[in-house]
Amino acid sequence: MTAVEETALPPQARTRTAREGGHRLRAPFSLRCGALLIDYIVLVAIVVFGTLIARMLGGGARSAGSSAETIGLVVAVVVAVIDLGLLPGLTGLTIGKWATGLRIERLDGSPLGIGRAFVRHFVGYPLSFLILGIGFLMATVTVRGRALHDIIAGTLVVREGSF
């Protein structure tokens, strides 16, 4: 089995890609990990920046919990909602997926939708973490490369130019 292989397509997607002459290729696990890492780095960088500002303005470590630190946390939550909920719901891409050339789609190849994106990221991701990361590792052993959060939301991660 290669790192990237053609996925088994439902009939609706097969017709669509046959007309366009393209193939949907499953996303390699390493690229999926890279995309998740990029999304995580973006969110953590916001929190770290807010904490640094709070410490510089507030006189050191003793002033933890200042308004700058709180603002940093609020901004990180807002960016998380935008990056993991709205962007993939509208475009199929998070910042990390965009950077790695991946796209999230429904199983039939149609756009993800905001509700499904929220379920995937804010219900599926925590469940995948709660079972010690096994939910993420499922992507390495399933035929279509789907992790637990993909199964819960009915999604598939594919290479950007492969459909």
C-alpha positions in Angstrom: 0.0 0.0 0.0 1.5 3.4 -1.0 1.3 6.6 1.0 -1.1 8.1 -1.4 -3.7 5.8 -3.1 -6.9 6.3 -4.9 -9.9 6.0 -2.7 -13.0 3.9 -3.3 -15.6 6.4 -4.5 -19.3 6.4 -4.0 -21.3 6.4 -7.3 -22.1 10.2 -7.1 -18.4 11.1 -6.8 -17.3 8.6 -9.4 -19.6 10.3 -12.0 -18.4 13.7 -11.0 -14.7 12.9 -11.3 -15.1 10.8 -14.4 -16.6 13.9 -16.2 -13.8 16.1 -15.0 -11.1 13.5 -15.6 -9.7 13.8 -12.1 -9.0 11.4 -9.3 -9.5 11.8 -5.6 -6.4 10.7 -3.7 -6.5 10.1 0.0 -4.3 12.3 2.1 -1.1 10.7 3.5 -1.1 10.4 7.3 2.1 12.4 7.5 0.6 15.4 5.7 -2.5 15.2 7.9 -0.3 15.3 11.0 1.6 18.3 9.5 -1.7 20.1 8.9 -2.8 19.5 12.4 0.5 20.7 13.8 0.3 23.9 11.8 -3.2 24.6 13.1 -2.0 23.9 16.6 1.1 26.1 16.2 -1.0 29.0 15.0 -3.3 28.8 18.1 -0.5 28.3 20.6 1.4 31.2 19.1 -1.5 33.5 19.8 -1.7 32.4 23.4 2.1 32.7 23.9 2.1 36.1 22.3 -0.7 37.3 24.6 1.1 35.9 27.6 4.4 37.6 26.7 2.7 40.9 26.2 0.9 40.5 29.6 4.2 39.7 31.3 6.1 42.6 29.7 3.3 45.2 30.5 2.5 43.8 33.9 5.9 43.6 35.4 6.8 39.9 35.2 5.4 36.5 36.2 3.6 37.8 39.3 1.0 39.6 37.3 -0.4 36.5 35.6 -4.0 36.8 34.6 -3.8 40.3 33.3 -6.2 41.7 30.7 -3.6 41.2 27.9 -3.3 37.5 28.7 -7.1 37.2 28.8 -7.4 39.0 25.5 -4.8 36.6 24.0 -6.9 33.6 25.2 -10.1 35.1 23.8 -8.4 35.8 20.4 -7.1 32.2 20.3 -10.6 30.9 20.9 -12.0 33.2 18.2 -9.3 32.1 15.7 -9.9 28.4 16.6 -13.6 28.8 15.8 -12.8 30.6 12.5 -9.9 28.2 11.5 -11.6 24.9 12.6 -15.2 25.7 12.1 -16.0 28.5 9.6 -13.1 28.2 7.1 -13.4 24.4 6.6 -17.2 24.8 6.5 -17.0 27.3 3.7 -13.9 26.2 1.8 -12.9 22.7 3.1 -9.6 24.1 4.3 -8.1 25.0 7.6 -4.8 27.0 7.7 -2.9 23.8 8.1 -4.8 22.0 5.3 -4.2 24.9 3.0 -0.5 24.9 3.8 -0.1 21.2 3.2 -2.3 21.0 0.1 -5.2 19.0 1.6 -9.0 19.5 1.6 -11.8 18.1 3.7 -14.9 16.9 1.8 -18.0 14.9 2.5 -17.9 11.3 1.3 -19.8 12.1 -1.8 -17.4 14.9 -2.8 -19.7 17.8 -1.9 -18.6 20.7 0.2 -18.2 20.2 3.9 -20.7 22.7 5.4 -20.3 24.7 8.7 -22.3 22.3 10.9 -20.3 19.2 9.8 -17.0 21.1 10.2 -18.0 22.0 13.8 -18.9 18.4 14.5 -15.7 17.1 13.0 -13.4 19.5 14.9 -15.2 20.2 18.2 -16.7 16.8 18.8 -14.6 14.4 16.8 -11.2 15.8 17.7 -11.8 15.7 21.5 -13.1 12.1 21.2 -10.0 11.2 19.2 -7.8 12.6 22.0 -9.8 11.1 24.8 -9.1 7.6 23.6 -5.3 8.3 23.8 -5.0 9.4 20.1 -6.2 6.1 18.7 -8.9 8.0 16.9 -6.2 9.8 14.9 -4.2 6.6 14.3 -7.3 5.0 12.7 -6.4 7.0 9.6 -3.3 4.7 9.1 -5.3 1.5 9.0 -8.6 2.3 7.4 -8.9 1.7 3.6 -9.9 5.3 2.9 -7.6 6.9 5.4 -10.4 8.1 7.7 -9.8 8.9 11.3 -12.5 8.8 14.0 -13.5 12.4 13.5 -13.9 11.8 9.8 -16.1 8.8 10.5 -18.2 10.8 13.0 -18.7 13.7 10.6 -18.9 11.7 7.4 -15.9 13.3 5.8 -12.8 12.4 3.9 -9.5 14.3 3.6 -8.0 14.3 0.1 -5.1 15.9 -1.7 -6.1 19.4 -2.9 -5.4 18.9 -6.7 -6.7 15.3 -6.8 -10.3 15.7 -7.5 
